[in-house]
Amino acid sequence: MFALILAGGTGTRLWPQSRTAMPKQLLNLGSGKTMMQATVERILPIMPVENIFVATNHNYGSIIKEQIPHMLPQNIVAEPSGKNTAPCIGLAALHMNRLDPDAVMASLHSDHFIADEEGFRQALLTAEKAARDGYLVTLGVQPDKPETGYGYIKRAGTIGDYNGQTVYQVDQFLEKPDLATAQRFLDSDEYYWNSGIFIWQLSTLLNEFAICMPEFYEQLGQLGQALERGEAIEPIWEAIRPESIDVGIMERAKKVAVVPLDVGWNDVGSWAAIYDINKANEDNNVVLGGEHISVNTTGTLIQGKKRLIATVGLEDVIIVDTEDALLVCAKDKVQDVKQVVNWLKDNGREDLL
């Protein structure tokens, strides 16, 4: 099995710590290692490092080489520009297909947190077996709350037991629901959060590109020819239309399966998630760096730098202090951090992005 780690995002919802030059997947956010390093280490027990590829933009390649020094340089696939996940995965599939056209690819994200890493590895091995039977497989996270920030997967009947685990046919992918709908999904045992983690045999994936995205499949052939000849791929790449793998393939394909996942998964999409995945102190606060004095403060995340941070009478607040910016945010409003980033873009403050 090959693994592709998607690492091209800029992580704007974790501003001001995550910046364009150093996004969240390349940061240590409390665990002692960067999220990129944790993702690679998580899968090394089930595959050699030469089978691990990283897809990223050209700005992050050198940083990834520094953080993962044992990774093969040719396995860092630099996209000329961001085109969403379908073109990115297709490009990486070309590289893998030249090595082993019968292999299975697992498409992972560089910014996910997994508490039970052995359980996660077993889910990948289960998905690999189902993928070898021609299924496009996704890992569906068992929901533990009525989450409105994730897409959902509805399962259908079983397709069999693989690796000692029941695997289900996918009935449909659903968009982010409202709260009442999310509660209904939670009350049922038929729905999972869409983790965005996919496993498929390379031949199956390429065949689905041909069926579901024929224009891109033709462009993929052109990319493959350019790579074989050692030519630049930029002119072909720039003509490719952006598309997510979810919309381009997974929601259209007929033979799609889901492996249930219950391993303490978190997509680390906000500062509230950073609070959740780190250990709180006796005041129920999470302090990540810097010096903090707490007076009647609870449920608060403090990401400090050099200054002393003193808080008085706060509850459920996010405080992130960097050298050039300070964020203070209610924990239940963390999704609105992107509005700050949008304001900075609109007002020409690239120095803070």
N, C-alpha and C positions, 0 to 999 in steps of 0.2 A: 504493500500500500504506500502511495505517495500522500503527502500532506501539502496543501497550499495554504499559507497563512496570509490573509488579507491585511495589509498594514499601510494603506495609503491615505487614510482619513486624517483630518486635522483636529478632531475632538473639540469643537467649539463650545460644547456644553460644559466643558471643564475649564473654561477661561476663568481667571487669568493665568492659571498654572499651565494649561495646555495652550501652546501657541503654534502658529504656522511653522516656525523653524524647529520646534520640538513638541510634537503632539503627544497626546496622552499615552499612546501605546509605547512610547520610548521613554516614559517617565517612571520613576519609582514613587508610587502613591501610597506607601505605607508598609509594603510587604518585605522590603529589603532588596528587591530586584525589580527590574522594569517589567511591564506587562508583556512586552515582546519576549523577554527572557523566560518569563514564567510559562508562556504559551509553548515555546520550544521545549523546555524541560518537561512539560506535562506529557508530551507524546513520545519522547525519546525511548521510554521503556518498550514501546511496541513497534518502533521503526528506526532504522539507522539514520544518522544525521544527513547522509547524502540523499535520502529520499524526501527531505524537507525543503520546500521552496517558499520563498516570500515574494509576494507581489506588492510593490510600493511605487511611489513616484520617485523620480530621479534625485530629488533633494534629500531623501532619507537613506539612500543606499549605503553611503559611507558610514552613517551612524549605526545602521544595522550590522554592518561588518565589524564595527568596534564592539558592539554589545554581544554578538554571537560569533566570536572569532573562529570557531570550529566549523561554521557553515561554509559550504562550497561557494566561492564568489559567483560562479555561473548559475547558481540556484537563486540568486536575487534577481527577480524579473522586474525591471524598471519600466513602468508605463510612461510613454511620452507625454500623456496628459490623462486626466481623470475622465473615464467614460462609464462609470458605474460598474457593477460587478460582473455582468455577462461578458463584455469584451475582455475584462481583466482575467476572468476564469478561462475563457477561450484561449487567450494568449499563453497562459501557463500550461494549459492542456497540450498545446503544440510542443512545448519543451519536454513535457513528460512522455508524450506519445513517441518521440524520437528515441527514448530510452527503453520503454516497455509498453507497447500498444495494448497489451492485455491487462495492464495494471488498474487498480482502483485508486481514485483520488478522493481525499477528504478535504473539503473546503472549510477552513476555520477562520476565526477572527482573532486578531492580535490583542483585543481589548476586553476579553471576557474573563470573568472570575469563576473558578470552579472549586468548591470546597472539597468534594470527594473526587480526587483525581483518578483513583483506581476505578471507581464506578464509571467515570467518563471514558476511560480507556476501554473498558468492557463494552460500553455502548457503541464505541467506534468499531470494535471488532465484530459486534453483532451486525451493525450496518454494513460492514464490508461483505459479510456473507450474503446478506440480502441483495446487495449491489451486484454480486456475481451471478445472481439469478435474473439480472436485467432490470432491476428496480432503480429508480432515482429515489434515494433515501434521505430523509431529513430527521434530525433529532428534535422531538417535541418535548418541551419542558413542562413537567407537571406543575400546574399553577397552584399557588398557595394563598392568593388574594385576588380580588377582582381588579386586575391591572388593566387600565385603559391606554397605557402607553405602548403596548405590544400588539402585533398582529397575532392571530390565532390559527390553529390547524384543527379541523374536525376530522376525527378518524372514522373509518368504516369498519368492515369486518376484518378478521385476522387473515394474514397470508401465510402464517406458520410460525414455528419456533426456530429461532436461530441463536446459537450460542447460549441456549437455555433461557432465552427471553422471547416473549411474544411480540411479534411485529405486525403492524396493522396497515391496511390500505388507507390512503388519504382520501377522504371524501371531498374536502374543499379547503382552500386557504381563505381566511377572512381578514378584513381590514381591522384597524384599531376600533374597538367598540366603545359605546357610551357605558356609563357605570352600571346601569340596569342590565344591559346585555352581558357585560363582563361578569356580573354576579350570576347570571343564568349559566354562563359557560363554566364558572367555578363550581356551581352546584351539580353540574353534569360530570360524568367521567369520560366524556367523549371529546373533550377539547384540551388542547395544549398551547402553550406559548410558542410562537415561531422563533426558534433560536437563530435562524439564519445559517445553521451548520448543515452542510449537504455532503452526501457521499454517493459516488457513482463510478461505474466502470468507464474508462476513457472512451471506449468504443460506443457505449450507450449515450454518453454526453454528446459526443460529436454527431451521432445520428439524430439526436433531438435538436441540435442546432440546425441541422439540415431540414428537419421537418417544421420546426416552430419559428426559426429565424433564418430563412433561406438567403436573404441578402447578406446578413452577417456571415453566414457559413461560406458564401463565395469570397467575402473579404478575408475570412480566416484562411482560406486556401491561398490567397495572395500573400498573406503574412507568412505562411509556412514556406512558400517559394522564396520570399525575400530572405528569410532566416537561413535557408539552405544555401543560398548564394552569398551570404554574408553582406547583404545590402541593408540600407537603412529602411526601417519600417514606418518612419514618421509620415510620409505622404499617404500611405494606405490607412494608417491609424487615424489620422485627422478626418478622414471621410466616414469613419464609423459612427453610427448613431448611438448615443448613450442609452443603456437599458439595464435594468436590474435582472439578475438571474431568476428572481422570484416571478416577475411578470413575463420575462422572455421565455422561460422554460418551465419552471415548476408548476405554475398555475395552468399551463396548457397541456402538459404531458399526461398520458393516460395511465402509465404504470408507475405510480408514486407511492412510496411507503413511508411510515413514520415509526421510529423507535422511541418509546417513552423514556424520558430522562428525568431523574430525580437525584441531583448531585449537588445541590446548593449553587445553582447557576445564577449569575448576575451579569448583565451586559455592560455594566459600569458606564451607564449613559448619562450620569449626572453626579453632582456632589452629594446628593442624598444617598446614592449607591455607594460612594466612597465611605460615607459614614457607616452604612450597613455592613460592609465587608471587613471593617477594621474593629479591633477590640476596644470597647469603651472602658473608661476608668470608673472609679468608685462614684463619681458624680454623673455617670452616664454620658460623659463627654468623650469625644475622640480627638486627641491632640497629635497632630502629625508635624513635628518639627517646631522649633521656636520655644519660647518660655511663655507659660500661660498661668495667670492668676484667676481663679474662679470664685466668684461670690454669688451664691444663689443662682448658679447657671447649670442647666441640665439639657441633655439631648442635643448638644451643640457640637459641630465640627470646627476645629481650629487648625488651619494649615498655616503655620507660622514660618517666618524667615529669620530675620535678625532682631526685630523689635520685640520687646515684651508686649504681650497682648493681655489686657485685663478686661474681664467681662463681669457685669453686674446685673442680676435679675433677668438673664436671658433664658429662653426655652425654645428648642428646635430651630436653631439658627445656623447658618453656614457662614464662616469667616475664612477668607483666603487672602493672605497677605504676601505679595511679591514685592520685588524691588521698585517696580514702577506702577503698580495698581493694587487696589484693595477692593475685594468683593465682600459685601455684607448682604445676606439674602435669607429670607424665611425658607425653612427646609421644604415646605410644601409649594414653593414657587420656583424651584430650581430649574424647571424647564424654560423659564423665562430668561435665563442667562443668555440665551441665543439672541434675545432682543438687544442686549447690551452690545454683543458682537456685531449685530446688524447696524446699530447706531454708529459704532466705530468705523465700519466700512463706509457708511453713507456720508460720514463727516471727515473722511480722509485721514483717519488715525491709524494708518498701517503700522506705525511704530509700536502700537499696542496689540497688534494681532498676531 
